[in-house]
Amino acid sequence: MVSTNPEPERGLDEFVAAVREFLHSNAQPRTEQNAVPWGSGDDSVNYFPNKSAEEERKAVEAAKAWQRIRYDNGWGWITGPKRYGGRELTSIHQMTYSAVESEYDVPDTSQLSVVGLGMVGPTILAHAQQHISEKYLPALYRGDIIACQLFSEPAAGSDLAAVETKAVRDGDEWILSGQKVWTSAAQHSDIGEVLCRTDPHAPKHHGITAFVVDMSAPGVEVRPLRQMTGGAEFNEVFLSEVRVPDDHRLGEVNGGWKVALTTLMNERDVVGGTSSGPERALTAERLSALMRATWTWDDRALRRDLSELLAETMAVACLNDVAARTIETGHSPGPERSVAKLMHGRNLTRAAHFVSDVLGPRIIADTGEWGTFAWADLLLATPAMRILGGTEEIMKNILAEQVLGLPKDPAIDSKSPFNQTRRSTTSTGATR
């Protein structure tokens, strides 16, 4: 998020020098990840780490500790307002910091940063009352608390405006009842940004209100969802008559769709700009070494597929570079992020399928051979990348309608009262 009131930009050379001084005092340089010789070191290639509950707890505590060090030294929220501990610099400064920090061995803070700092924090800043921002934003960006996003429901995934979790006003409070699903980091979160139906008689986009909910409040229940990778990164969250003070409302009553769009725009920026663990393994050196180790290097069809995969991966990097340069000039990026998000998921899927063709049965049976079965985690995880942050179909619709100017999908009913529209009969009740 670009600061609305940035201080005069410091030269990036001076900024980088200050970053390196901080990192040199608090972390060790990282060894080059892509230089691992074939057959040695950790061969894991995954998008969703498969950790035990204890391993997850330790990873989260390490992330929070590192975020506190960042924040206390002025690096916890580079683009944020100074009154909340930020530096009021630009997104290019944040991107520069992240690039320099990637050279150092520091804890993974994605459990904090992707949703909480990247999506929920900017939404609170834009739409919360000032005393609520003062309560949560410093704690969030210091790593004292973690936030999650309570949007999707069993019958409201891609069509997010079809949420049925209801909020009923009771004096100075709201009573929330319903079910959310696919909620990342809910098991670690202290607060959540939740969308609720507050006027079922209004068209679906106009009867939604957003709130900040205390995840430890009575009536909030988090249940893990076990993935086919073996991990449980996602959760379903049940809200059974959860009371939320009205001052925890984000934006206006029935104005929650505007709040949701703020979050979604940040979400697609985060996902589109991601340089994930799997993508760092998708190098010409690593993949050509795999082909040589499996005696498939002379297969011209596979070599053609490898060339196409590497070209597409470079294209995403170039799109993100274009977006970064656009931000550097003080402008908001155009469709680059949406295209990058779409290609990001497709490239991970293409990579998993390519490796499957190279390995054959060795990707589904652990023979103990280095660099083979380890790719199974990526193969099982890639479908999620084509869904999270907006499905491929949704992203194509956005690009078709907003970039190419094609007509909207006529099947979407955005004018009828929500309680009169045809919807899935899937239950979203909190007692399910």
VEXDREN-2710 file (C-alpha; in Angstrom, 1 decimal):
% VEXDREN-2710
k/r/px/py/pz
1/MET/0.0/0.0/0.0
2/VAL/1.4/3.4/-1.0
3/SER/1.5/5.9/1.8
4/THR/-1.0/8.7/1.4
5/ASN/1.3/11.3/3.0
6/PRO/4.8/10.1/2.3
7/GLU/7.8/12.1/3.5
8/PRO/10.2/13.2/0.9
9/GLU/11.8/10.1/-0.5
10/ARG/15.2/9.2/0.6
11/GLY/17.7/8.1/-1.9
12/LEU/17.4/4.3/-2.3
13/ASP/21.1/3.9/-1.9
14/GLU/20.9/5.5/1.5
15/PHE/17.8/3.5/2.3
16/VAL/19.5/0.2/1.4
17/ALA/22.5/1.1/3.5
18/ALA/20.3/1.6/6.5
19/VAL/18.5/-1.7/5.9
20/ARG/21.8/-3.6/5.6
21/GLU/23.1/-2.0/8.8
22/PHE/19.9/-3.1/10.6
23/LEU/20.0/-6.7/9.2
24/HIS/23.8/-7.0/9.7
25/SER/23.2/-6.3/13.4
26/ASN/20.3/-8.7/13.8
27/ALA/20.6/-11.6/11.3
28/GLN/23.1/-13.7/9.4
29/PRO/23.5/-13.6/5.6
30/ARG/21.6/-16.4/3.8
31/THR/23.4/-19.0/1.7
32/GLU/22.4/-19.0/-1.9
33/GLN/19.3/-21.3/-2.1
34/ASN/19.5/-22.1/-5.8
35/ALA/23.2/-23.2/-5.5
36/VAL/22.4/-26.4/-3.6
37/PRO/24.2/-29.2/-5.4
38/TRP/22.0/-32.0/-6.8
39/GLY/21.7/-34.8/-4.2
40/SER/22.6/-32.8/-1.1
41/GLY/20.7/-30.7/1.4
42/ASP/16.9/-30.4/1.8
43/ASP/15.0/-31.4/-1.4
44/SER/11.6/-30.4/-0.3
45/VAL/9.5/-28.4/-2.8
46/ASN/6.2/-27.3/-1.3
47/TYR/3.8/-24.4/-1.1
48/PHE/2.0/-25.3/2.1
49/PRO/4.5/-26.5/4.8
50/ASN/3.4/-29.8/6.3
51/LYS/4.2/-29.2/10.0
52/SER/3.0/-30.6/13.3
53/ALA/1.1/-28.4/15.7
54/GLU/4.2/-27.9/17.8
55/GLU/6.3/-27.0/14.8
56/GLU/3.7/-24.5/13.7
57/ARG/3.6/-23.0/17.1
58/LYS/7.3/-22.5/17.2
59/ALA/7.3/-21.1/13.7
60/VAL/4.6/-18.5/14.6
61/GLU/6.5/-17.5/17.7
62/ALA/9.7/-17.0/15.8
63/ALA/7.8/-15.0/13.2
64/LYS/6.3/-12.7/15.9
65/ALA/9.6/-12.3/17.6
66/TRP/11.3/-11.2/14.3
67/GLN/8.4/-8.8/13.5
68/ARG/8.8/-7.2/16.9
69/ILE/12.5/-6.6/16.1
70/ARG/11.6/-5.1/12.8
71/TYR/8.9/-2.8/14.3
72/ASP/11.0/-1.7/17.3
73/ASN/13.8/-0.7/14.9
74/GLY/11.4/1.2/12.5
75/TRP/11.1/-1.5/9.8
76/GLY/7.8/-3.1/10.7
77/TRP/5.5/-1.0/8.6
78/ILE/7.6/1.0/6.1
79/THR/4.6/2.4/4.2
80/GLY/2.5/3.0/7.3
81/PRO/1.6/6.3/9.1
82/LYS/4.1/7.4/11.7
83/ARG/1.4/7.7/14.4
84/TYR/1.1/3.9/14.2
85/GLY/4.8/3.2/14.1
86/GLY/5.3/3.4/10.3
87/ARG/7.8/5.4/8.3
88/GLU/5.4/6.9/5.7
89/LEU/7.6/5.8/2.8
90/THR/6.5/4.3/-0.5
91/SER/5.8/0.8/-1.6
92/ILE/9.0/0.8/-3.6
93/HIS/10.9/1.2/-0.3
94/GLN/9.0/-1.8/1.1
95/MET/9.8/-3.9/-1.9
96/THR/13.4/-2.8/-1.7
97/TYR/13.5/-3.8/2.0
98/SER/12.0/-7.2/1.2
99/ALA/14.6/-7.8/-1.5
100/VAL/17.5/-7.0/0.8
101/GLU/16.0/-9.0/3.7
102/SER/15.7/-12.1/1.4
103/GLU/19.5/-12.2/1.4
104/TYR/19.5/-12.8/5.2
105/ASP/18.5/-15.9/7.3
106/VAL/15.4/-14.6/9.1
107/PRO/12.2/-16.4/10.2
108/ASP/9.4/-16.8/7.7
109/THR/6.8/-14.2/8.6
110/SER/4.1/-15.2/6.0
111/GLN/1.7/-16.3/8.7
112/LEU/1.6/-12.6/9.8
113/SER/2.3/-10.7/6.7
114/VAL/0.3/-12.2/3.8
115/VAL/-3.2/-11.8/5.3
116/GLY/-2.8/-9.7/8.5
117/LEU/-0.2/-7.1/7.4
118/GLY/-0.9/-7.3/3.7
119/MET/-4.7/-7.3/3.6
120/VAL/-6.4/-6.8/7.0
121/GLY/-4.1/-4.0/8.3
122/PRO/-4.6/-1.7/5.2
123/THR/-8.4/-2.3/5.5
124/ILE/-8.5/-1.3/9.1
125/LEU/-6.4/1.8/8.3
126/ALA/-8.8/2.8/5.6
127/HIS/-12.2/2.0/7.2
128/ALA/-11.9/1.7/11.0
129/GLN/-12.7/4.4/13.6
130/GLN/-9.5/6.0/14.8
131/HIS/-9.5/4.5/18.3
132/ILE/-9.9/1.0/16.8
133/SER/-6.9/1.7/14.4
134/GLU/-4.9/2.9/17.4
135/LYS/-5.9/-0.3/19.3
136/TYR/-5.0/-2.8/16.6
137/LEU/-2.6/-1.4/14.0
138/PRO/0.5/-1.0/16.2
139/ALA/-0.1/-4.4/17.8
140/LEU/-0.6/-6.0/14.4
141/TYR/2.5/-4.6/12.8
142/ARG/4.6/-5.2/15.9
143/GLY/3.7/-8.9/15.7
144/ASP/1.8/-8.8/19.1
145/ILE/-1.4/-10.1/17.4
146/ILE/-2.3/-11.9/14.2
147/ALA/-5.3/-11.3/11.9
148/CYS/-7.2/-13.5/9.6
149/GLN/-9.8/-12.9/6.8
150/LEU/-13.3/-14.3/7.3
151/PHE/-14.8/-13.9/3.9
152/SER/-15.5/-17.2/2.1
153/GLU/-18.4/-19.5/3.0
154/PRO/-19.6/-22.9/1.8
155/ALA/-22.1/-21.2/-0.6
156/ALA/-20.1/-18.0/-1.1
157/GLY/-16.6/-18.5/-2.5
158/SER/-16.1/-17.0/-6.0
159/ASP/-19.4/-15.1/-5.6
160/LEU/-18.3/-13.4/-2.4
161/ALA/-21.3/-11.0/-2.3
162/ALA/-23.5/-14.0/-1.6
163/VAL/-22.4/-14.3/2.0
164/GLU/-25.1/-15.5/4.4
165/THR/-23.4/-15.1/7.8
166/LYS/-25.8/-12.7/9.4
167/ALA/-25.3/-9.8/11.8
168/VAL/-28.2/-8.5/13.8
169/ARG/-28.0/-5.2/15.7
170/ASP/-28.7/-5.3/19.4
171/GLY/-28.2/-1.8/20.8
172/ASP/-24.5/-0.9/20.7
173/GLU/-23.6/-4.4/19.6
174/TRP/-24.1/-6.8/16.7
175/ILE/-24.8/-10.5/17.0
176/LEU/-23.0/-12.6/14.4
177/SER/-24.1/-16.1/13.4
178/GLY/-22.8/-18.2/10.5
179/GLN/-19.9/-20.2/9.0
180/LYS/-16.8/-19.2/7.2
181/VAL/-14.4/-21.6/5.4
182/TRP/-10.9/-21.8/3.9
183/THR/-9.6/-19.3/6.6
184/SER/-5.9/-19.2/6.6
185/ALA/-4.1/-18.9/10.0
186/ALA/-7.4/-18.7/11.9
187/GLN/-5.9/-21.1/14.5
188/HIS/-3.2/-18.5/15.3
189/SER/-5.3/-15.4/14.9
190/ASP/-6.4/-12.9/17.6
191/ILE/-8.7/-10.9/15.4
192/GLY/-10.5/-11.4/12.1
193/GLU/-12.0/-9.2/9.4
194/VAL/-15.5/-10.6/8.8
195/LEU/-18.2/-9.9/6.2
196/CYS/-21.8/-10.4/7.3
197/ARG/-25.3/-10.0/5.8
198/THR/-27.1/-7.1/7.6
199/ASP/-29.9/-6.4/5.2
200/PRO/-31.3/-9.5/3.4
201/HIS/-33.9/-7.3/1.6
202/ALA/-31.2/-5.3/-0.2
203/PRO/-29.4/-6.4/-3.4
204/LYS/-26.6/-8.7/-2.4
205/HIS/-23.8/-6.1/-2.8
206/HIS/-25.7/-3.5/-0.8
207/GLY/-26.7/-5.5/2.3
208/ILE/-23.2/-6.4/3.6
209/THR/-21.4/-5.0/6.6
210/ALA/-17.8/-5.6/7.7
211/PHE/-16.5/-6.0/11.3
212/VAL/-13.4/-6.7/13.3
213/VAL/-14.1/-9.7/15.5
214/ASP/-12.2/-11.0/18.5
215/MET/-11.3/-14.6/17.7
216/SER/-11.3/-15.5/21.4
217/ALA/-14.8/-14.2/21.9
218/PRO/-17.5/-16.6/23.2
219/GLY/-19.1/-18.4/20.2
220/VAL/-16.1/-18.4/17.9
221/GLU/-15.0/-22.0/17.0
222/VAL/-12.1/-22.8/14.7
223/ARG/-11.8/-26.2/13.2
224/PRO/-8.9/-27.3/11.0
225/LEU/-9.3/-28.6/7.5
226/ARG/-6.9/-31.3/6.6
227/GLN/-5.5/-31.0/3.1
228/MET/-4.4/-33.8/0.8
229/THR/-0.8/-32.6/1.4
230/GLY/-1.2/-33.7/5.0
231/GLY/-1.1/-30.2/6.5
232/ALA/-3.9/-28.1/7.9
233/GLU/-3.2/-24.5/6.6
234/PHE/-6.9/-23.7/6.3
235/ASN/-9.8/-23.8/8.7
236/GLU/-13.6/-23.5/9.0
237/VAL/-14.8/-21.0/11.5
238/PHE/-18.2/-21.2/13.2
239/LEU/-19.8/-18.0/14.7
240/SER/-22.5/-18.8/17.2
241/GLU/-24.2/-15.6/18.4
242/VAL/-20.9/-13.8/18.7
243/ARG/-21.2/-10.3/20.1
244/VAL/-19.2/-7.5/18.4
245/PRO/-19.3/-3.8/19.5
246/ASP/-20.6/-1.4/16.9
247/ASP/-17.3/0.6/17.1
248/HIS/-15.6/-2.5/15.6
249/ARG/-17.6/-2.0/12.5
250/LEU/-15.5/-1.2/9.4
251/GLY/-17.1/1.4/7.2
252/GLU/-20.8/2.1/7.0
253/VAL/-23.7/-0.2/7.8
254/ASN/-24.5/-2.1/4.6
255/GLY/-21.3/-0.6/3.1
256/GLY/-19.2/-3.7/3.5
257/TRP/-18.7/-4.4/-0.2
258/LYS/-16.5/-1.3/-0.4
259/VAL/-14.5/-2.5/2.6
260/ALA/-14.2/-6.0/0.9
261/LEU/-12.9/-4.4/-2.3
262/THR/-10.1/-2.7/-0.3
263/THR/-9.1/-6.1/1.1
264/LEU/-9.4/-7.9/-2.2
265/MET/-7.2/-5.4/-4.1
266/ASN/-4.5/-5.8/-1.5
267/GLU/-5.0/-9.6/-1.6
268/ARG/-4.4/-9.8/-5.4
269/ASP/-1.3/-7.5/-5.1
270/VAL/0.1/-9.8/-2.4
271/VAL/-0.6/-13.1/-4.3
272/GLY/0.4/-11.6/-7.7
273/GLY/3.7/-10.4/-6.3
274/THR/4.6/-13.5/-4.4
275/SER/7.9/-15.2/-4.9
276/SER/7.1/-18.5/-3.3
277/GLY/9.3/-21.3/-2.1
278/PRO/8.3/-23.6/-5.1
279/GLU/9.0/-20.8/-7.6
280/ARG/12.5/-20.4/-6.2
281/ALA/13.1/-24.1/-7.0
282/LEU/11.9/-23.6/-10.6
283/THR/15.2/-22.7/-12.0
284/ALA/16.9/-24.0/-15.2
285/GLU/19.7/-25.5/-13.1
286/ARG/17.4/-27.4/-10.7
287/LEU/15.0/-28.7/-13.4
288/SER/17.7/-29.6/-15.9
289/ALA/19.6/-31.5/-13.2
290/LEU/16.4/-33.4/-12.4
291/MET/16.1/-34.4/-16.1
292/ARG/19.7/-35.5/-16.2
293/ALA/19.3/-37.5/-13.0
294/THR/16.3/-39.3/-14.5
295/TRP/17.8/-39.9/-17.9
296/THR/15.2/-37.7/-19.6
297/TRP/17.4/-34.9/-20.8
298/ASP/17.4/-36.2/-24.4
299/ASP/13.6/-36.1/-24.6
300/ARG/13.0/-33.2/-26.9
301/ALA/9.4/-32.9/-26.0
302/LEU/10.3/-32.5/-22.3
303/ARG/13.0/-30.0/-23.1
304/ARG/10.5/-28.0/-25.1
305/ASP/8.1/-28.1/-22.1
306/LEU/10.9/-26.9/-19.8
307/SER/11.8/-24.0/-22.1
308/GLU/8.1/-22.9/-22.1
309/LEU/7.9/-23.2/-18.4
310/LEU/11.0/-21.1/-17.8
311/ALA/9.8/-18.5/-20.3
312/GLU/6.4/-18.2/-18.5
313/THR/8.1/-17.9/-15.1
314/MET/10.4/-15.1/-16.4
315/ALA/7.3/-13.4/-17.8
316/VAL/5.7/-13.2/-14.4
317/ALA/8.9/-11.8/-13.0
318/CYS/8.9/-9.1/-15.7
319/LEU/5.2/-8.2/-15.0
320/ASN/6.0/-7.7/-11.3
321/ASP/9.0/-5.6/-12.3
322/VAL/6.7/-3.4/-14.5
323/ALA/4.3/-3.1/-11.5
324/ALA/7.2/-2.1/-9.3
325/ARG/8.5/0.5/-11.7
326/THR/4.9/1.9/-12.0
327/ILE/4.7/2.2/-8.2
328/GLU/8.1/3.8/-8.1
329/THR/6.8/6.6/-10.4
330/GLY/4.0/7.3/-7.9
331/HIS/1.2/5.6/-9.9
332/SER/-1.0/2.6/-9.2
333/PRO/-0.2/-0.5/-11.4
334/GLY/-2.7/-1.4/-14.0
335/PRO/-3.7/-5.0/-15.0
336/GLU/-0.2/-6.3/-14.4
337/ARG/-0.9/-7.7/-10.9
338/SER/-4.1/-9.5/-12.1
339/VAL/-2.3/-11.0/-15.0
340/ALA/0.7/-12.0/-12.8
341/LYS/-1.7/-13.6/-10.2
342/LEU/-3.3/-15.6/-13.0
343/MET/0.0/-16.7/-14.4
344/HIS/1.5/-17.4/-11.0
345/GLY/-1.0/-20.2/-10.3
346/ARG/-0.9/-21.6/-13.8
347/ASN/2.9/-21.7/-13.7
348/LEU/3.0/-23.7/-10.5
349/THR/0.5/-26.1/-12.0
350/ARG/2.5/-26.4/-15.2
351/ALA/5.7/-27.0/-13.2
352/ALA/4.0/-29.8/-11.2
353/HIS/2.7/-31.5/-14.3
354/PHE/6.1/-31.1/-16.0
355/VAL/7.9/-32.7/-13.1
356/SER/5.3/-35.5/-13.1
357/ASP/6.1/-36.2/-16.7
358/VAL/9.8/-36.3/-15.9
359/LEU/9.5/-38.5/-12.8
360/GLY/6.6/-40.8/-13.7
361/PRO/5.7/-43.2/-10.8
362/ARG/8.5/-41.8/-8.7
363/ILE/6.5/-38.7/-7.8
364/ILE/3.8/-40.9/-6.1
365/ALA/6.0/-43.5/-4.4
366/ASP/8.8/-42.6/-2.1
367/THR/11.8/-44.7/-3.1
368/GLY/14.2/-42.6/-1.0
369/GLU/15.8/-41.2/-4.1
370/TRP/16.8/-37.5/-3.6
371/GLY/14.8/-34.9/-5.5
372/THR/12.0/-37.2/-6.7
373/PHE/9.1/-37.9/-4.3
374/ALA/9.7/-34.5/-2.7
375/TRP/7.8/-32.9/-5.6
376/ALA/4.6/-34.7/-4.6
377/ASP/3.8/-31.9/-2.1
378/LEU/3.8/-29.3/-4.9
379/LEU/1.7/-31.5/-7.1
380/LEU/-1.0/-31.9/-4.4
381/ALA/-0.9/-28.2/-3.4
382/THR/-1.1/-26.5/-6.8
383/PRO/-4.9/-26.7/-7.2
384/ALA/-5.1/-24.2/-4.3
385/MET/-3.1/-21.6/-6.2
386/ARG/-5.7/-21.6/-8.9
387/ILE/-8.4/-20.8/-6.3
388/LEU/-7.0/-18.5/-3.5
389/GLY/-7.0/-14.8/-4.1
390/GLY/-9.7/-15.2/-6.8
391/THR/-10.2/-18.3/-8.9
392/GLU/-8.8/-18.4/-12.5
393/GLU/-12.3/-17.9/-13.8
394/ILE/-12.8/-14.8/-11.6
395/MET/-9.5/-13.3/-12.7
396/LYS/-10.3/-13.9/-16.3
397/ASN/-13.7/-12.2/-15.9
398/ILE/-11.9/-9.2/-14.2
399/LEU/-9.5/-8.9/-17.1
400/ALA/-12.2/-9.4/-19.7
401/GLU/-14.5/-6.8/-18.2
402/GLN/-12.2/-4.2/-16.8
403/VAL/-9.3/-4.4/-19.2
404/LEU/-10.8/-5.6/-22.5
405/GLY/-14.2/-3.9/-22.0
406/LEU/-16.2/-7.1/-22.6
407/PRO/-19.8/-7.2/-21.3
408/LYS/-20.5/-8.5/-17.8
409/ASP/-21.7/-12.0/-17.2
410/PRO/-25.5/-11.8/-17.6
411/ALA/-26.1/-14.6/-15.1
412/ILE/-25.1/-12.4/-12.1
413/ASP/-28.2/-11.0/-10.4
414/SER/-27.0/-7.9/-8.6
415/LYS/-30.4/-6.0/-8.5
416/SER/-32.9/-8.3/-6.9
417/PRO/-33.3/-8.4/-3.1
418/PHE/-30.8/-11.0/-1.7
419/ASN/-33.5/-13.0/0.0
420/GLN/-35.3/-13.5/-3.3
421/THR/-32.3/-14.7/-5.3
422/ARG/-31.6/-18.3/-6.1
423/ARG/-28.8/-19.7/-4.1
424/SER/-27.2/-22.9/-3.1
425/THR/-29.0/-24.8/-0.3
426/THR/-25.7/-25.6/1.4
427/SER/-26.1/-24.7/5.1
428/THR/-24.0/-21.9/6.5
429/GLY/-25.5/-22.1/10.0
430/ALA/-23.2/-22.0/13.0
431/THR/-24.6/-25.3/14.3
432/ARG/-23.5/-27.4/11.3
END
